């Protein structure tokens, strides 16, 4: 027997909230459903990215986020959805969470290596620590 639709939607909503909380912690910017919040979870059933960013967050966090809280990952279908929802000039991130497992993030390899290169150069200048 599969999971009830209402339970699946609640699981997805909770995962979106978790991702909003993590982004909020990193940048010290509050998240919520109110219109004045710069980090918001997408209302279930609406089209577009799962985490809505506004104002300075669009620049600070240059990723369009797709969240999947499922037992089975449909990797390339989920990546296609993330790419489809991605706005021009941005990068996509796919977060996946399975019950009783830690969440994972999937991203484009070229973006990963560009970030690693930038962080390595910054580390040599003692600008940041990439761990």
Secondary structure, DSSP 8 states (H G I E B T S, - for coil): ----HHHHHHHHHHHHHHHHHHHHHHHT--B-SSTT-SEEE--TT-SS-SEEE-THHHHHS-EEEEEEE-SS--HHHHHHHHHHH--TT-EEEEEEE-TTS--EEEE-HHHHHHHHHHHHHHHHTTS----
